[in-house]
Amino acid sequence: MNKFKIMHPEDSPFAELKGKPYKPPKGCMVVMNGGGKFLLWDNSDPYFPTLKPLSEALYKYDVVWKH
């Protein structure tokens, strides 16, 4: 299983976020599908969980792989 960390890029327009780890909203987590796409899984409503591309939540991001 591949482990990863999503980071705000160094060229982020928000100085306070540059190079810092992305923390998803409460009830959400970042997952990767079998095709290598990153998704934001929102389980805040247990009856209707949703998945959306991470690019809809973050304009730009970096992925750091953990070994």
Secondary structure, DSSP 8 states (H G I E B T S, - for coil): --EEEEE--TT-SSGGGTT-B----TTEEEEE-TTS-EEEEE-SSTTS-EEEEHHHH-SS-EEEEE-
